[in-house]
């Protein structure tokens, strides 16, 4: 059976850890010094719950969030199946920026998109965390999203968010298929209009 293609966009403010998490997925390593503007799109084969997938990653960065910027609108209207939304747990500004990015995304693509919220740098002690866990949980709940904390540096939970978004996308696809089958069984799509 052919692997199923799943397209995922990784979004987050500068310094949110996008680059490091995507590198961890592709190369299973971590580098301290990197060019944050050098994006690393690519594909990765994954098996989740016995089913084979090809995960196509599109990584993006923004210098600012301006809903009037046509380039920003175009980037976020790209045809992808789901989103990994990153912020750094030691940066309240990255969380605020993520909320703005998600708001822009919802304005562009609509609500109810498959999303996983990812807090990076989970290896930091509690005293260095600047984003309240409860606030993140409430934000994720408002989006019907799953929340993971990861550390690309220490390879903690790095693959779980990718597996989580694939599971959400698969669930949504099954719900759409079921809805289409229900519509077909009720004769909804078999009705024809005849003009005499």
GIDAPE-V238745 format. One record per residue. RES is the residue in three letters. OMEGA is omega in whole degrees, 0 to 359 (999 if undefined). Layout:
# GIDAPE-V238745
RES,OMEGA
RES,OMEGA
This chain:
# GIDAPE-V238745
UNK,180
UNK,174
UNK,180
UNK,180
UNK,177
UNK,181
UNK,183
UNK,174
UNK,177
UNK,182
UNK,177
UNK,180
UNK,175
UNK,180
UNK,182
UNK,179
UNK,179
UNK,185
UNK,183
UNK,181
UNK,179
UNK,177
UNK,179
UNK,179
UNK,185
UNK,188
UNK,182
UNK,175
UNK,181
UNK,175
UNK,181
UNK,184
UNK,180
UNK,177
UNK,183
UNK,180
UNK,176
UNK,183
UNK,182
UNK,176
UNK,179
UNK,181
UNK,179
UNK,175
UNK,179
UNK,171
UNK,182
UNK,181
UNK,176
UNK,180
UNK,182
UNK,179
UNK,165
UNK,181
UNK,178
UNK,185
UNK,170
UNK,180
UNK,180
UNK,174
UNK,176
UNK,175
UNK,177
UNK,178
UNK,179
UNK,184
UNK,178
UNK,180
UNK,183
UNK,179
UNK,178
UNK,179
UNK,180
UNK,181
UNK,183
UNK,176
UNK,179
UNK,182
UNK,175
UNK,184
UNK,183
UNK,188
UNK,166
UNK,187
UNK,189
UNK,169
UNK,178
UNK,184
UNK,177
UNK,182
UNK,177
UNK,180
UNK,178
UNK,177
UNK,177
UNK,179
UNK,178
UNK,179
UNK,177
UNK,178
UNK,180
UNK,177
UNK,177
UNK,179
UNK,179
UNK,176
UNK,183
UNK,187
UNK,182
UNK,180
UNK,174
UNK,178
UNK,175
UNK,181
UNK,170
UNK,177
UNK,184
UNK,173
UNK,182
UNK,179
UNK,182
UNK,179
UNK,182
UNK,177
UNK,182
UNK,182
UNK,180
UNK,179
UNK,181
UNK,178
UNK,181
UNK,181
UNK,181
UNK,179
UNK,178
UNK,180
UNK,179
UNK,178
UNK,179
UNK,179
UNK,180
UNK,180
UNK,188
UNK,182
UNK,174
UNK,180
UNK,177
UNK,168
UNK,185
UNK,169
UNK,177
UNK,181
UNK,183
UNK,178
UNK,179
UNK,177
UNK,187
UNK,183
UNK,183
UNK,178
UNK,179
UNK,175
UNK,180
UNK,180
UNK,177
UNK,178
UNK,178
UNK,179
UNK,179
UNK,179
UNK,179
UNK,179
UNK,179
UNK,178
UNK,177
UNK,178
UNK,179
UNK,180
UNK,177
UNK,178
UNK,178
UNK,178
UNK,179
UNK,182
UNK,178
UNK,178
UNK,183
UNK,183
UNK,179
UNK,180
UNK,180
UNK,176
UNK,180
UNK,177
UNK,181
UNK,999
